[in-house]
Amino acid sequence: MAMNVVSAIASSDVTPRQARQNEHLSVVQLIWATPYLVVLQQYIPELATRLGASALLLGLLSSGAALMLTVGTALARYWIQRAPADMRAVALPGLGARAIVMWVPLALFIGSHQADWLVIGTLVCNLFIGIMQVPFTSALSRLTFSDRVPVLISTRWTMLGIGNAIGIPLIAIVLDNLPLPWNYVAVCTLATITSVVEFFTFLRWRPRPVLASQRMQRSPASDLKQILRHPPARQFLLLILLLNFGLSSISPLLPLKLVRYLQANNVQYGWYATMSWLAIALTGLVRPQLIRRYGNKLLFAASGIGLAMEALTLGLAQSLPFTWVAGAIGGVSTGLFQVTAFSLIAESSPPDCYEGFVGIQASVGNFAIFAAPLITSGLLSIGLPIGPTILLCAAARAIAGALSYITFAGPSRLNVAAIDAREPAGLVEN
């Protein structure tokens, strides 16, 4: 059953030349997206912390953003049914999400409640990201041949790692050497320009059309009923819920640990993320080989244990270099989690409900991302120190990884041995 889904969403209805061009454009899109991603993911939480945001407000920055992602993925069904049947379905909400890089400087010129306005802008941004998430995931799986899809995803994460490993320290240098707010005016202007170029790059993607049997044609309730009757789908939804809960629970704790507890400046704060992204990039050299040898399911479970080790190292760290080690461990584990999870979406989906399953698993993951930071922020608010709270996050990640291993004790049913084992005609690089 699962292989039927994999074959359906990545059939041969694409020429070798078009597949090669799509893979190239996928990398180009990531290059142009890097400044925006660095500002959104790394320096908005850090800026909110420096502006005096409370633990609860930082929790809202993470949890509220995830709630808006969940709302956005729910609205994506209606957007897909009404949007143009091409890459504008991805590019238009993507452009709305990128508007945050214009909002940040405006928030800094407001006389009071700057952190509050920063959070409001981030929430609106994540609504558009949620709407974009479902058509983007669907399009990504249709860019190339079936045996190239895992390689494509691994390559994207490798390039994302390289871009962030370079971009984070460079942007940190600008932020540290220009006065506030002009430092953010400079980096956000750059991110705005590259986001416009990224928009036009999206429009050049040519994924194969979605098969009629895979489209969102039923009601959400009907899709959910069919998904819950499919055991692999039920298992995957539970594991995605638990692993995303453990992964995101640390979000409001990281800036507090680094900036307030260890007194990190912008460059030192950026080194944590730089080490993480550098690890993602370097492990991309061996990730396809690891997937071929051990399978998606076993590596998916191993990523949970690795993420627990990251949180354990971070919770016990008493100096900044140890946090950078934690970042490297987290990078290796995050890369494995993201690449294997993408493949397992196709493997776990009911055969005639792929787009519906993409939306529902995204909503489940986003709900976990919403709930976890609220819980950890609440623990801080009642007086639990940062260190023990991070150790609780490590325990949650370890439990999720162990449960994944128990669930996936057998070999993956996905034919991972085909990954990169042969090059389709026309895909060999010159």
HELIX and SHEET records of a PDB file:
HELIX    1   1 ALA A    2  ILE A    9  1                                   8    
HELIX    2   2 PRO A   16  VAL A   38  1                                  23    
HELIX    3   3 VAL A   39  TYR A   43  3                                   5    
HELIX    4   4 ILE A   44  ARG A   50  1                                   7    
HELIX    5   5 ALA A   55  ARG A   82  1                                  28    
HELIX    6   6 ARG A   88  ARG A   98  1                                  11    
HELIX    7   7 ILE A  100  PHE A  109  1                                  10    
HELIX    8   8 GLN A  114  LEU A  140  1                                  27    
HELIX    9   9 SER A  146  ARG A  148  5                                   3    
HELIX   10  10 VAL A  149  ASN A  177  1                                  29    
HELIX   11  11 TRP A  182  PHE A  202  1                                  21    
HELIX   12  12 ALA A  212  GLN A  214  5                                   3    
HELIX   13  13 PRO A  220  LEU A  228  1                                   9    
HELIX   14  14 PRO A  231  SER A  248  1                                  18    
HELIX   15  15 LEU A  253  PRO A  255  1                                   3    
HELIX   16  16 LEU A  256  TYR A  261  3                                   6    
HELIX   17  17 ASN A  266  THR A  283  1                                  18    
HELIX   18  18 ARG A  287  TYR A  294  1                                   8    
HELIX   19  19 ASN A  296  LEU A  316  1                                  21    
HELIX   20  20 LEU A  320  SER A  348  1                                  29    
HELIX   21  21 TYR A  354  SER A  381  1                                  28    
HELIX   22  22 ILE A  386  THR A  407  1                                  22    
HELIX   23  23 VAL A  416  ALA A  418  5                                   3    
END                                                                             
